[in-house]
Amino acid sequence: MEIEIRKIFGVKRGSNDKSPWITGALCLHDDRVILADSNNPRILLYDGEGSLLNEISLLGNPRDVVLLENSQLVMTLPNELMILFLDLETFKVTKTVHVGYECFGITLVGKKLVVACGTHLTTLDVNGEILNTTPIRDCSARYICGDDNENLYFTGWNTDAIHCISTYGTYSIMPGNALLKYCRGLVVLNESLFVVGRWSNNIVRFSLNGDHKEPILTKADGLDVPVALTLSRNSTNKFLVTNNNGRSVVICEMVDPASKGQTQVTENESKCPKEEIEQELVNSD
C-alpha cells in the first residue's frame, strides 16, 4: 500500500490571535473532524472539506480527546488535572473527573478509558470512575493507544521509543532507532502500529512485535513537526495527522499502487513560516 494526501487545511487561530496547537483529534463517522487545541481553551469542529463548523470553549486547554459509544467526547485537561465529558450533540459539559495528576493522552480500550498521566497510567470506567493506576518506568507518558487485545502502547516526553504493556502486564520497549525522533501520536491499524516522529518529521509503521519498521510519510511528503494522529471512523484506509506543530491538518488515505491517482489538496492549505514554528517549539512538549 501507498499513502496519498487527500486534504490539507489550516486551523483557525485562537483568541488574541494566539496560534493553535492541535495535540488531539478525532475523525467522526460523517467525516467531521474534532480538534483539541492545547494552546487555547477550546475544541473545534470542522467538516471533511476543512470548513469550520463550530468552536466550543472549555474550562481549560485540552490535550487529547476520545469518543465513547454514547456520543460523549472525553478529553484531558492537564493544567486542571482532570478529564471532561462533553455531549457530542449539544456540546454541553456533562461531567468532570478530577484525576489528581497532569493528564495527557487518552484512549478507549475495551470498555475502559486509559489516561497517560506522566509517571503512571490511570484507568477509568466509561462513567468516569477511577479503577486503578499503573506506575510506568523510563518514560513520562504523553500519547497512548490500544489494540483489540487490550495491549497498550504509549510514547513519552522527549523519547525515541514506544513503550508497551501487554494484557498480562508484561512491559516492553520498541526502540525507534534512527527512524524516529521524539515520538508523539500513535494508532493501531491492520496489525500495525503507526507512530509520529516529531523531530524526524515522519510517520513510521511498526509490526506489533516491533520486528519490522518502515517510514510511510516523511518530510519529503510535506510533514513538518507533526504531532497527533487518529484514524477515520468512516474508512479503514484513512487517517489524519496534525502538522506544522499542530497548526494544520493532513488527511491521508492508504491506496493500492495500481489505482494511485493525483494527490488532492484543499485550497485553504496552511504553510507556517519556519521561524514562527521554531519560536513556538520552545515552550511546547
Secondary structure, 3 states (H helix, E strand, C coil): CEEEEEEEEECCCCHHHCCCCEEEEEECCCCCEEEEECCCCEEEEECCCCCEEEEEECCCCCCCEEECCCCEEEEEEHHHCEEEEEECCCCCEEEEEECCCCCCCEEEECCEEEEECECEEEEEECCCCEEEEEECCCCCEEEEEECCCCCEEEEECCCCEEEEECCCCCEEEEECCCCCCCEEEEEEECCEEEEEECCCCEEEEEECCCCCEEEEECHHHCCCCCCCEEEECCCCCEEEEEECCCCEEEEEEEECHHHCCCCCCCCCCCCCCHHHHHHHHCCCC
